[in-house]
Amino acid sequence: MKFQVQKLPILFLLLCYWSLAPTVSGFTPDQLNRITDYVRTSYNIEGQHAYVIKFTDAECTNMNNENIRRALENDKVADVSSKLSDNSDIFQGDRMVAAKLLQKKVKKKLIRVHAESRLLSGPVENLLNKAPPAGCAIFFTHNSPCHEHCTKPNGPYNIVDRLGQFNSINNRAFVYRQVYDEKQIENCCPKERLKSIDDKMPLYRCTNNCIACFTAAGFNNDCLQ
């Protein structure tokens, strides 16, 4: 009995530690708006595209335009434009990786590999594994993840499970700008499929401002309007 009593304080301390385990904190909507606006106006990438940017801990705590510019100063606009002008290329820089939709013929069949899937097939892992360590990271795609490829369970281009590459980064977000197919919203972007993304990385839509798609109150319908 004496042995059990002595162990109780240790168990109590362990329970306290586990209760304080790190959770996904996420960006603020203002930070996400600042980052996506900076990239949109500075890089002027046209059409469907996706990019991932990582920032250091210090940059994450003060996400102003100057720090964003400094973080991306080695990822030159001309280099990104040059790579993405040929849709088969992927830009892989110091802090950013970016890609567009790839269309290729395999045995006379047209294959479409979406930009999100292309980035998660090596470039994102390479970016996150090299210095400096990522304090926070944003995954942006111009169009919302579609159900036919990006969020299709067990599909060859499914990105949901591969978002686990970001698990070591507590401050992370998945952002899109426009709905993939506004004429068929319920078919192109079922809410439960979008929730599978949010379960991996907090999901936001950024147009003129940024909004969280899932909160304690449920799904934010503005993410599909």
C-alpha positions as CSV (number, residue, x, y, z in Angstrom):
1,M,0.0,0.0,0.0
2,K,2.8,2.4,0.8
3,F,4.3,1.8,-2.6
4,Q,1.0,2.7,-4.3
5,V,0.6,5.9,-2.3
6,Q,4.1,7.1,-3.3
7,K,3.2,6.5,-7.0
8,L,0.1,8.7,-6.9
9,P,2.0,12.1,-7.1
10,I,3.9,10.8,-10.1
11,L,0.7,9.7,-11.8
12,F,-0.9,13.0,-11.1
13,L,2.1,14.9,-12.7
14,L,1.9,12.7,-15.7
15,L,-1.8,13.4,-16.2
16,C,-1.1,17.1,-15.9
17,Y,1.6,16.8,-18.6
18,W,-0.5,14.8,-20.9
19,S,-3.4,17.3,-20.5
20,L,-0.9,20.1,-21.7
21,A,0.2,18.2,-24.8
22,P,0.6,20.5,-27.8
23,T,-2.4,21.0,-30.0
24,V,-2.9,22.6,-33.4
25,S,-3.1,26.3,-32.7
26,G,-3.6,27.5,-36.3
27,F,-3.0,30.9,-37.8
28,T,-5.2,33.9,-37.2
29,P,-7.5,34.8,-40.2
30,D,-5.6,38.1,-40.4
31,Q,-2.2,36.4,-40.8
32,L,-3.6,34.1,-43.5
33,N,-5.1,37.0,-45.3
34,R,-1.8,38.9,-45.2
35,I,0.2,35.9,-46.5
36,T,-2.2,35.0,-49.3
37,D,-2.6,38.6,-50.4
38,Y,1.2,39.0,-50.5
39,V,1.7,35.9,-52.7
40,R,-1.2,36.8,-55.0
41,T,0.0,40.4,-55.6
42,S,3.7,39.6,-55.7
43,Y,3.8,36.4,-57.7
44,N,0.7,36.9,-59.8
45,I,0.3,33.1,-60.5
46,E,-2.6,32.6,-62.9
47,G,-5.1,29.7,-63.0
48,Q,-5.3,26.7,-60.7
49,H,-2.2,26.3,-58.6
50,A,-1.1,25.3,-55.2
51,Y,1.8,26.3,-53.0
52,V,3.2,25.6,-49.5
53,I,5.2,28.1,-47.6
54,K,7.0,27.6,-44.3
55,F,8.0,30.2,-41.8
56,T,10.4,30.2,-38.8
57,D,9.1,30.5,-35.2
58,A,10.2,34.1,-35.1
59,E,8.4,35.0,-38.3
60,C,5.3,33.2,-37.1
61,T,5.0,35.4,-34.1
62,N,5.2,38.6,-36.1
63,M,3.6,37.9,-39.5
64,N,3.8,41.3,-41.1
65,N,4.5,42.0,-44.7
66,E,8.2,42.7,-44.1
67,N,8.8,39.4,-42.5
68,I,6.8,37.6,-45.2
69,R,9.0,39.4,-47.8
70,R,12.2,38.4,-46.0
71,A,11.1,34.8,-45.7
72,L,10.5,34.6,-49.4
73,E,13.4,36.8,-50.6
74,N,15.3,33.8,-52.1
75,D,12.2,32.4,-53.8
76,K,12.4,34.9,-56.7
77,V,9.2,35.9,-58.6
78,A,11.0,35.3,-61.9
79,D,12.1,31.8,-60.9
80,V,8.6,30.8,-59.8
81,S,7.1,32.2,-63.0
82,S,9.7,30.4,-65.1
83,K,9.0,27.0,-63.5
84,L,5.3,27.3,-63.6
85,S,5.1,28.5,-67.2
86,D,5.7,24.9,-68.1
87,N,2.9,23.0,-66.2
88,S,5.1,19.9,-66.0
89,D,7.6,21.7,-63.7
90,I,7.4,22.2,-60.0
91,F,9.0,25.1,-58.2
92,Q,11.1,24.0,-55.2
93,G,12.6,26.9,-53.4
94,D,14.0,27.7,-49.9
95,R,10.7,28.4,-48.3
96,M,8.1,27.7,-51.0
97,V,7.1,24.9,-53.3
98,A,4.5,25.5,-56.0
99,A,2.8,23.6,-58.8
100,K,0.0,23.7,-61.4
101,L,-2.3,21.1,-62.8
102,L,-0.4,18.5,-64.8
103,Q,-2.2,16.9,-67.8
104,K,-0.5,14.0,-69.5
105,K,-1.4,11.2,-71.9
106,V,-0.7,7.6,-70.7
107,K,-1.6,5.0,-73.4
108,K,-3.8,7.6,-75.2
109,K,-5.7,8.3,-71.9
110,L,-5.6,11.8,-70.5
111,I,-4.4,11.8,-66.9
112,R,-5.0,14.9,-64.7
113,V,-2.7,15.2,-61.7
114,H,-3.9,18.1,-59.5
115,A,-1.4,20.5,-58.1
116,E,-2.1,19.6,-54.5
117,S,-1.2,15.9,-55.1
118,R,1.9,16.8,-57.0
119,L,3.3,18.9,-54.1
120,L,2.6,16.1,-51.6
121,S,4.5,13.6,-53.7
122,G,7.9,14.7,-52.5
123,P,8.3,18.5,-52.7
124,V,6.5,19.3,-49.4
125,E,8.5,16.6,-47.5
126,N,11.8,18.0,-48.9
127,L,10.8,21.5,-48.0
128,L,9.9,20.6,-44.4
129,N,13.0,18.5,-43.9
130,K,15.5,21.2,-44.8
131,A,16.7,24.1,-42.7
132,P,15.4,26.3,-41.2
133,P,12.9,24.3,-39.1
134,A,9.3,25.2,-39.8
135,G,7.5,27.1,-37.0
136,C,4.3,27.3,-39.1
137,A,3.3,26.4,-42.6
138,I,0.4,27.2,-45.0
139,F,-0.9,25.0,-47.8
140,F,-2.7,27.1,-50.3
141,T,-4.7,25.9,-53.3
142,H,-6.6,28.3,-55.7
143,N,-9.6,25.9,-56.0
144,S,-11.1,24.0,-53.2
145,P,-10.1,20.3,-53.0
146,C,-12.3,18.3,-55.3
147,H,-14.0,15.0,-54.4
148,E,-13.0,13.2,-57.6
149,H,-9.3,13.3,-56.9
150,C,-8.1,15.2,-53.8
151,T,-10.5,13.9,-51.2
152,K,-11.5,10.6,-52.8
153,P,-10.9,7.8,-50.2
154,N,-8.3,5.3,-51.5
155,G,-8.0,7.2,-54.7
156,P,-4.5,7.4,-56.4
157,Y,-4.3,11.2,-56.0
158,N,-6.0,11.4,-52.5
159,I,-4.2,14.1,-50.4
160,V,-5.9,13.7,-47.1
161,D,-3.6,11.0,-45.5
162,R,-0.5,12.7,-47.0
163,L,-1.3,15.9,-45.1
164,G,0.2,14.0,-42.2
165,Q,3.5,15.4,-43.5
166,F,2.6,18.5,-41.5
167,N,1.9,16.7,-38.2
168,S,5.0,17.9,-36.5
169,I,4.0,21.6,-37.1
170,N,1.4,22.7,-34.6
171,N,0.7,26.0,-36.4
172,R,-0.6,25.0,-39.8
173,A,-3.5,25.8,-42.1
174,F,-5.0,24.6,-45.4
175,V,-6.4,27.5,-47.5
176,Y,-8.4,27.8,-50.7
177,R,-9.7,30.8,-52.6
178,Q,-12.6,29.7,-54.8
179,V,-15.0,26.8,-55.0
180,Y,-13.8,24.2,-57.5
181,D,-17.2,24.0,-59.3
182,E,-19.7,26.7,-58.2
183,K,-22.4,25.2,-60.5
184,Q,-22.3,21.9,-58.7
185,I,-21.2,22.8,-55.2
186,E,-22.7,19.8,-53.4
187,N,-21.2,17.4,-55.9
188,C,-17.8,19.0,-56.1
189,C,-17.2,19.8,-52.5
190,P,-19.3,17.6,-50.0
191,K,-18.9,19.0,-46.5
192,E,-17.8,15.7,-45.1
193,R,-15.0,15.6,-47.6
194,L,-13.9,19.1,-46.6
195,K,-14.1,18.0,-43.0
196,S,-11.5,15.3,-43.7
197,I,-9.1,18.1,-44.7
198,D,-10.0,20.1,-41.7
199,D,-9.3,17.1,-39.4
200,K,-5.7,17.2,-40.7
201,M,-5.2,21.0,-41.0
202,P,-7.6,23.8,-40.1
203,L,-9.4,24.7,-43.3
204,Y,-10.0,28.3,-44.3
205,R,-11.4,30.1,-47.3
206,C,-9.6,33.4,-48.2
207,T,-11.2,35.8,-50.6
208,N,-11.4,39.4,-49.5
209,N,-10.9,38.1,-46.0
210,C,-10.3,34.7,-44.4
211,I,-12.8,32.6,-42.6
212,A,-12.6,29.3,-40.8
213,C,-14.7,26.6,-42.5
214,F,-15.3,24.6,-39.4
215,T,-15.8,25.9,-35.9
216,A,-17.4,24.7,-32.7
217,A,-20.7,25.9,-34.2
218,G,-20.3,23.6,-37.2
219,F,-19.7,24.2,-40.9
220,N,-19.5,27.8,-42.1
221,N,-21.7,28.0,-45.2
222,D,-19.8,31.0,-46.5
223,C,-17.0,28.6,-47.4
224,L,-19.2,27.3,-50.3
225,Q,-20.9,30.5,-51.3
